[in-house]
């Protein structure tokens, strides 16, 4: 499966989460996104999406906000602690979106994802509480991310 992975603010390509996906047999596109220019990050990601047509898009924190603002048709989204209130203009998610978030997140409030689910008129099932911090880099959230990617197609 081809996955477009969008890293968070002050993060870089090749981190724990995209590496985990690669280690589980998936092709991962992981472009470097500028921290200070959201519109440029969105342009980079839209070009990557249009060029490669991934099966799933994973967005971590600010990358989740980028994913929400992307013109990605019916491609499933997996959002990890999405920072949608801080970046971009999207305030809802499409039907085939799964959100993973830790209640103990000290960067993006857990309540932001609860509000996003409510705004979107979505059932609670695609909203998974997992992990013990914002990074979601422990075994349990990594497995949940992988499962969400693999069940999304």
N, C-alpha and C positions, 0 to 999 in steps of 0.2 A: 504494500500500500504506500502511496505517496502522501506525505504529511508536510504541510507548510507550518513551520513552528515560528511563532513571533515572540521574541524575548521581551522582557520587561525593561523599564527605565533603569539606566545605569547597569544594564546587564550586557552580555556579549553572546554571539553565537557559540555553539559548541558546549553549552553547559550540561549539567546533570540530566535535566529532563529530555532535551533532544537526543543526547547520547544514549539514554535509556531506551528511547524509541528505536534508534539505530540498532542497538544491541538485541532488540527483539525482532529484527528482520525487516524493518521498514525503511524506506527511502525518505530522508528528512531534508527538506529545503529550509535553511535557517539563515535568512539574510540579516546583515548588520543594519540596524535601524538607528538613525540619529536620535539622540535624547532630547534635543532642544527644539526640533521642528516636527510637530505632529503631522502636518500636511505632507511634508517630504517623506516621512515614514510611511504614510498611507499611499503615496505615489509609488514608492519602492515596492511595497507589498502588492499593490494592485497589478503592477507590471509582472511580478513573480507569479501571482495567481493566474493572470491572463496567459502567460507563457507556458506554465507547467500544468495547469488544471489539476490541482491536488485532490485527493479523495476526502481529506479532512483538513481542517485548519485548527491548530492549537494556539491559543493566545494566553500568555502569562502576564498578569497584572496590566501594565500599560499596553502590552501586546494584545491583551484581551480587548481593550478599548479600540485598538487598531482593527482587530478582527470584526468587531461589531459595526464599524464604520465602512468596511470593505464591501464592494459590490461583488458578492460571491455566490449569487444564485441560491441553489438548493444544497450547496456543499455544507456538510455538518460542521458545527463549531464545537470545540471543547475549550471552555474558558476557565482559566485557573486564577482565582482571586481577581476578577476583572476590575480594573481601575476606571470604570466608565464614568464616574462622577467627576474625575479630574481631567479626563482627556476626551476629545471628540464631542460629537453632538448626539449620537445614538442613545436612546433611553429605553429601548426594548431589544429583545433578541428574537430571532426567527424560531420557527417550530423545532427544527432539528439541532437544538443547542443543548449541551450539557454543561453545567457549572459545577466546579469543584472549589470548595472554599473551607478554610479552617476557622472555627469559631474563635481561636486564639490569635488570629492574624492581627498584628499590631501596626500594619501599614495601610491596608484597605479594610475598613470595617466589614465584618460578617453581615451586618444589617444592610449594607449596600447591595449585596447579592440577593438577600431576601426581598429588598425593594425592587430589584431588577426582575425577579421572577414575578412579583405581583404586577409590575408595570406591563409585563408581557402577556399577562393572562395565561400563564403556563401552569400546568400541574406541578406539584412538588417533586415528582419522581426524577426529573433531570437535574435536580439540585442536590449535590452530594456533599455532606459535611465530612471532611477528612483532613488529617494532618494536625500538626501541633504549632505551626507558624505560617508566615506568609510564603515561604519558599516552596513548600510542598515537595521537598526533595528527599523525604524518607521513603522506605519501602512501601508502606500502605498507600500514600497518595500517588506514588509512581505507578503502582499496579492499577489504581483506580483510573488514572489518566490513560494508561494503555488500554484498559477494558473499554473506556468511553470511546477511544479512537476506533477500536476494532468493532464495536457494536454500532458505531455511527454509520457504517456503510452497508 
